[in-house]
């Protein structure tokens, strides 16, 4: 395999990863006691992914919208 072919194959492979193309944020969460206080949230065109910071296990967010309260500088996920 030539170098250019290897690069294309690599990009095609990682493109299938759920976090491909994500922006990552470490956030303090206060809603779910089953998660640690600080979690990592990845946002990409596929949606929102919540990542446990120690185990790196990730789940697609069950929530369909992201709301921001500008006065308190905190984000909330909501059910729809």
N, C-alpha and C positions, 0 to 999 in steps of 0.2 A: 504494500500500500504506500502510495506516495504521500508526502507531507501534507499537501493540500487536501487530498482525499481523507486523510486521518483527521484533519481539522473539521471538515464537513461532517464526518461520521460522529465525532465527539459532540459537536453542536447539536446534531440531530438527536443524539442520545440524551443529553442533558435538557433538551427542550421538553422532554416528557416529564421531567421532575416537577412536582407540584409547586415548588418555590422558585422555579425558573422565572427570571425577570422581576422578582419581587423587590420592594423596598422594605427594609426591616426596621422595626422600632421596638425598643425595650420599654414596656409600659407597666405602671402599677395598676393592678386590678383589685377591686374591692367587692365584687359581686359573687364570686364562686369560691367557697372555701376548699374545694377539691383541687384548685390550682394554687401555685405559689403566689406570693404577693407581687412579684415582678415576673412578667411573662414576655415573650417575644411575639410580636404580631407582624406577619408578613402580608403585604397587600400587593396584588398583581391583577392583571386583566381577568383572571379566573375567579377572583374573590379575595376573601380574607382568610388567613390561616393562623391559627393560634398554636404556638410552639412552646412546649415545656422547656425551660432553660437548662435543666439538668439532664433530662432523658433525651431531649431533642425529638420526642414523639410529637407529631403534629396532627391536627384535626382541622378540616375545613369548618369554617364558622357556620353554624346553623342559622345565623341571623342574616337578614336581607338588607339592613341599612345601618349606617354608622352616623350617629348624631354627635354634635359637639356643643357643649355649653361654654360659650366664650367667657362668661363671667367667672367660671370656676376652673377653666382650663382642664376639663376632663372629658373623656370620651365614653359613650355608652353604646353597647350593642342592643338592638331591640328585636323582639320577635314580631313576625308578620305572618 
